[in-house]
Amino acid sequence: MPANDDLKERIRSLVRSRRAATAGASPIAEPEPPGGAGRPPTDGAASGAAAALDEAGVEEFLPGGEWRGEHGAVYVHERLRSTIETWRPSWGRLELPPVGEPELASFAAAGLGRALFLDLETGGLASSPVFLAGTMRWNGEDFVLRQYFARHYGEEATLLAAVGEAARGFEFLVTFNGRSYDAPFLSGRAVIHGVPVALPPRHIDLLHAARRRWKHQLPDCRLQTLELYLTRRRRSGDVPGEEVPGLYHDFVRHGDPYRLIPVFHHNLLDVIIMAEILRALCDGRA
């Protein structure tokens, strides 16, 4: 799946600036970040560049805004799928699923507009927070992707409330291994924080449907195996899932976003490929 060129270039630019600042080789002073007027003076352009980079947050690289509720604020990054890859007319169409898949048949009859796709990134352990929730919905012309991001541990309750609000009005929840992981994890964290979160009443877990369809054809039914099989595309430079929790905890401790930004892209791709898996499951020829 093609990576977002603008995002990649901004990451490269950040890395180049950081290296130049560290080496003291950058003759260009970095612009003063918001709120920087009260910072103590630095000893030259290199120190100024390093300080500016240290204060940069994910907001500098992923435009969006804040969602606010009674628990506080959480950052929201929103984009259309067509800004990540070329729009195709097949996105909004679902064929009639094969016999023996009543849930998929019911979903196809209801239409994509009745579904919310969801993928979580968490701190790893059951007691760790949800820090990023990627959602996707069909607006009739394109898929709308939203990522709710807790910039520190204290924003998790607001993230949960925001996801709960986003889920209202949808009939179907679409996940990959969400019956075993995403849905119970989200609900458990909501109970801990005392935040009411009502997910859509009908759950399509694509992992189970994929196993029924392809378990004898593929070596496994992991998400990226299905991505390669169904789209013939292999991710390049993706963040391994096992590294994601450590990257977030490091961000909270040090506030350095440049290694965390690829996690957002990883999450976006996970949500997007769910739509491709769903479309293939509803196509008896796949």
N, C-alpha and C positions, 0 to 999 in steps of 0.2 A: 504494500500500500504506500503510495507516495507520501513522503514526509512534507511538512509545511516548510517551504523554503524560507519564508520570512522569519519564522520561529528559529530555524536552524542558524540563520545568519545573525540574529540577535544574540544567540548563545555563543557563536564563534566570536562576535565582537566583544562580548563580555570577557571571554577567556583571553583574547588578545590584549585587552586593556589591563586585565589583572596581571598578566605576565609582564607587560611593559611597566606597570606601576611597581611591581616587585623588584624589577631590575633597575629602576630609576631611569629608564630610557625614554620615557614619554615626555616630549616637550610641550604637550597640549594640556592645559589645565582642564579638569573635568568641570562641568557646570555644577553650581551649588544646588544640592538636593533640597526639596521642600523642608522648611524648618531649620535649614543649616546656618541661619544667621547667628545663632548663639553658640556655634561650635568654636572651640579654641583655635587659634591660628596654627597652620601647619608649616613644615619646613620645605616648601617647594611643591612643584606640580606633581611629582611622583607621590608624595604623601597625600596631597589633596585627592588624587585619583583613587588611591587605596581607600581613603575614608569614604568617598562618595560611593564606591562599590560596596563597601561594608554596610552602608545604610540602605542600599537598594533592596526592594522587596519583590515578590512575584508580580506585584502590580506594575512594575516597570517593564515586564516582558509579556504579560498576559492581560490585555486590557479588559476591563469589566467594571464592576461596582459592588457596593455592599448591600446585602439583604439584612434588614434589621427587624428584630422581634423583641419580645419581653426579656429574653436572656442576653441580648446584646446584638453584635453584628458578626457576619461571616462574609468572606469575599466570594463573589460569583463571577466566573469567566464564562462568557457565552459566545458561540459562533455557529454558523451553518456548516453542515457537512460539505456543501459545495465549495467552501473556502479551503477545504483540505484535499479534496479530490474532485475530478471532473463529474459534474452532475449527469445522471443517466435516467432516462424515463422509467426504467425497470424498478427504481427505488420504491415507488409507491404502489407497486402491483404485487399481489400474492395469488398464486394459483391455488386450485383446490387440492388439499393434501391427500395422500394415499389413504385407502381404506384402513381402518385400524388406528387412526389418530384423531379421536373425537375432539380433544382439546384444541388441536391445531385447526381442525375444521371449523370449530366454533369461533376461534380467533380470526381465521380468514374471512368468515362471514361478517364479523363485527367490523373488521378493517383496522389498518394500522393506527388510525387516529384514536383508537380506544386504548392504546398501550403506552406504558412508560417503561423504557429500558433503563436498567440500573446496574452500576458496577461500583464497588467500594474499594478504597485503599485504606488500610488500617495499620496500626502500630505493631501488628503481628500477633501478640498474645490475646487471649480472650478478655483480659482486663485492660487492654490497650485501647486507645481511642480510635474512632473513625475520623480521619483527617481530610479525606477527599471523597466526595460522592459525585460520580459522573452519571448524568441522566441524558436521555435522548427521547424526543417525541417527533411525530410526523405532523406537520402543519398543513398538509394538503399539497405542498409544492416541494418541500425540502425537509430534511431532518434538522431539528434544532437541538444543539448540544449545550448543556449547562454543567459546569463543574462548581460544586460548593466546597470551599477550602477553608479549613480552620487554621489560621495563621499561628495559633498557639493552642495549647491544650484547653485553655479556658473558653475557646470558641466552639467546642464540640457540641454543647447543648444547643447553641443557635443553629449549627449545621443540621442537627437532627430535626429541629423545628422547621427549617427551611425545606428539607426533603419531605417532611410530612405534608407541608402545604403544597409542594410540587406534585405530590401523588394524588391529591384530591381530584375526584371526577373521572379518574381512569378506571376502567374495568379490569384490565390485565396488567400484570407486572411481568416483564421479560428479563430474565437473568441467565447467567451461565454458572451453574452450580450454586445458584442462589437459595435453593431450598435448604441446602446443608450449611451454607455459609452466610451469604449477604443478608438474607431476610432475618434469620435468627440473631445474627450479630447486631444488626441495626436495632431490632426490637429490644434486645438485651441492654444495649447502651441507652436506649430511650428510657427504659425502666429505671436504670441507675440514676439518670438525670431528672426523672420525673417529667419527661416531655412526652406528650401524647403523639404517637406516630401511627397512623392507620394506613397500611399499604393497600394497594388495589386487591380486591377479594379473590381474583383468579390469577394463578401464578403459572407461567410457562417457563419451566427450567429447561433450557436448550441442551444442557449436558445429557439429561436422561433421554430426550428425544433423539439426540445425535447417536448415542450408544445403541438405541434400538435400530437406527437406520444403517450405521456404518461400522459397527463393532467388528464385523467379519471382513471388512474391506481395508481398514486402516490399522496401523500399528497401535494407535491409541486414539482417544477422542479429546485430547487436550485442545485448548482454544487455538493455539498457534499451529497445531497439526491440521485442524479443520480449516484454518485460514489459508494454509498452503495448498491443501487439497481442493478447496472450493474456489479460490481466487487465483491460484498459481503465483501468489506473491509472498515473499519472505521478508520479514522485517530486518532492517539494518540498523545497528546501533541501539537496539531497544534495551530498556532497563530490565534486568532479570527481576522477577517478582520477589525473590528472597532478599534483594537489596533495598527494596522500597521502604520498609519500616526504618532501617538505619538512616536512610537519607532524610526522612522526615524528622527523626529525633535530632539529627545533626543540625537541621535547619532551625529547629526550635531553640537549640542551645546557642548557636552561633549567628543565626540570622542571615546566612549566606545562601541565596536562592539558586545559584547557577547550576548546581548539581541536582537540584530538585525539579527544575523546569522540565526535563525529559520525562519525569513521572506523570506530569499532566498529559503529555503526548501519548504515553503508554496507556493511560486510562482512556483517552479519547479513542484510540485504536481498538481497545477492548470492547468499548460500547458499539463502535461502528461495525465491527465484524459480526456482532450479534445479529444485526439486520441481515447480513449476507447468509448467515447460518439459517436464520428463520426462513428466508426466501427459498433456500435450497431444500429445507425440510418440507416446505409446502409445494415443492415441485417433484412429482413422482419420478422424473427422469434423473434426478441428481444421485 
